[in-house]
């Protein structure tokens, strides 16, 4: 039916396509396993987080042991931070996280990459070094999306503990406290979060707004086999 040339091309397509299909299947399995561990996380947010991580790996980033997702579509009164162990496919933590004071009240709906904007940034981040600063034990991050979050280090967008990340504030203010743009967490869990995420893990700050999704180049790349860092235990 295809002729000699057609059969040759079809065979070549199947040979080339097999690794891509295997990679896509591997990614799908990872999303499914992580989704079972965190049924409260938007499936699209999780899929985009894995896709963004895979794209970063395809572009030469070193493998990670853990993946964090912040769903800024959810209100600040929700536990909208998830941290996963990529080897065991376990959910290590789900908790509260603040957004920038000029990103919105209970819901974050404005995001920026500008210095002094006091807004949160979306996109894929690579965690870096921990340090002790004015907010105590904190974690620096580097944004991997040009024009979306790549000024994170210059803006001092870090993970740190803050007393205003207090769900009790919701009763009086209708929201938890807000940061200057940092994904601040409760002081009680700050050390745990920093220790789990320091040293080159991935974090995706996500929103369901299609304007953000359309700009996120790191969510679109060809499938390749996922690589994970070796276990640290």
KACOR-V866990 format. One record per helix or strand of 3 or more residues. SS is the DSSP state (alpha for helix, beta for strand). FROM is the first residue (numbers start at 1). TO is the last residue. If there is no record, write none. Layout:
BEGIN
SS FROM TO
SS FROM TO
END
This chain:
BEGIN
alpha 3 37
alpha 43 58
beta 66 71
beta 81 85
beta 90 95
beta 123 133
beta 136 143
alpha 169 173
alpha 187 197
beta 202 206
alpha 210 215
alpha 217 219
END
